[in-house]
Amino acid sequence: MAVNVNTPKFNNVALTKYYVHIAVFAFLLFGFSIVVPPIEPITAMGMKILGVFLGTVYAWLFIDVLWPSLISMVVLGFTGYAKIGRIFAEGFGSDIFLTLFFIFIFAAYLEETGINRYFATWLITRKFVVGKPWRLIAMIFVAAYLIATVMGVYAAILVLWTIVYNIAETVGLKRKDRLLGFILVGIANVVMLGWGVFPFTPFPLQGLTLLAKSTGVDVNLGVYLLYMIPISVITLVAYLLGGKYIFKLDTKALENCDYTLNLKIEPLTKEQRIAILFTIVFVLALFAPQVVPKSTAVGAFLAQLPNPAIISIILVVICLIKNKSNEHLTSFQRLATSGSNWRILILMACTVPLGNALEIKEAGLMQALTNSLAPILSNLSPFVFYALSFLIAIVITQFVHNVVLLTIMTPILTTLAVSIGANPVIVTMGLILAIMAAIATPGASSRAALVFGNTEWIATRDAYIFGIWAVVSGYLVVLACGIPWGMLLF
């Protein structure tokens, strides 16, 4: 009987690498501050916190997100920053964590009703796009953008990718066709623009929270939307125009076949109509505290309701409603089980206390970074400062975890911006847009991993080419439109 000696060898090598990574993680958590002495102005506490930070980032890159985050939160309690109970309360009790938790549940409700697929199919089967390839592609991107605003990145990607697969098979587009790669990569790029259009999603929420902590500047919801909506839409258009005029993709297959034959739209169900109603309520309710004057009784009441409370109330109402069969529209437990993305949730829970620890004066870490960067950046004009900051961020985010990068760069660059007369709000907005462009390498983000892992439909070469184009076009839009618009608006 033949014995396969290669498989055990491969497993042993993989297992060895795994334990080596764990050993490095443990050393950074516990041994870094012992081996490396404090360097002024970093204190002994600062070195311990730095060790935990480096270990956490290393683990996120090479091991996992879930359990290393929890271990890091425990070890952070032994650095002198705070007690373990307070650290967990900071993370899991933060507005960021709770807002995301309830948004994921609401998105799961919309996914359960099927309204996302209905909406996407309705958009791309309009008569004015049939037989007009670039109108169709634009409408696919618009559908991805809009669905992502309320239903999340992954729901939008999976729904639109499935529809595009159907269209490709109908019109005879071969798998790994360059046009197909452009569309699929574009969807993965555009969904993040849509998801980031509201300030209560992860990256904007984290960035704006850090801005407020480091400079005391708060950004009004209406002002945020007034900036982000046009810039994100222009970014979408820039990517689209690249496919038509730079890459000059062949779209003949989409001209000569009616793909709508396989995309039937059923009438809206009662449950879907209710879902649309609650989506409108959801958006308006999150706007209301920013719009209704606090001098009124309603405004004063709404001012006391943070986003998690508003969303949870909406979810409770949804779960209380029964249909004619005396059955609940949905189950909170089922939605929480299917909708909660614990990788993102625990990651965000860990970044809150870790980011707070990095910023405390007693650690000296922010002061050390500021002292290092100030000589380089302090003599730049505001525009060059913005351009260079965004360039550094958009390049590094292709290789480093997005939330980590935002957590590190926001307080440093916003503080430096104030010192040189630049606008910290523009810096924050640019950083948010920069890290949302993490799609040019397989490790840039989970979206990028989906793109580069989809080798059945996307050629690896095209994943790199169109991913890089998404980054380049996004950066050019920020330079040409984002900075000038920010200077006028803020």
Secondary structure, DSSP 8 states (H G I E B T S, - for coil): -----HHHHHHHHHHHHHHHHHHHHHIIIIIHHHHS---TT--HHHHHHHHHHHHHHHHHHHT-SHHHHHHHHHHHTTTTS--HHHHHHHHHTSHHHHHHHHHHHHHHHHHHHTHHHHHHHHHHT-TTTTT-HHHHHHHHHHHHHHHHHHH-HHHHHHHHHHHHHHHHHHHT--TT-HHHHHHHHHHHHHHHHHHTTSTTSHHHHHHHHHHHHHH-----HHHHHHHHHHHHHHHHHHHHHIIIIIS----HHHHSS-GGGG-------HHHHHHHHHHHHHHHHHHHHHHS-TTSHHHHHHHT--HHHHHHHHHHHHHH-B-TTS-BS--HHHHHHHH--HHHHHHHHHHHHHHHHHH-TTT-HHHHHHHHHHHHHTTS-HHHHHHHHHHHHHHHTTTS-HHHHHHHHHHHHHHHHHHHT--HHHHHHHHHHHHTT--SSTTS-HHHHHHHH-TTTS-HHHHHHHHHHHHHHHHHHIIIIIHHHHHHH-
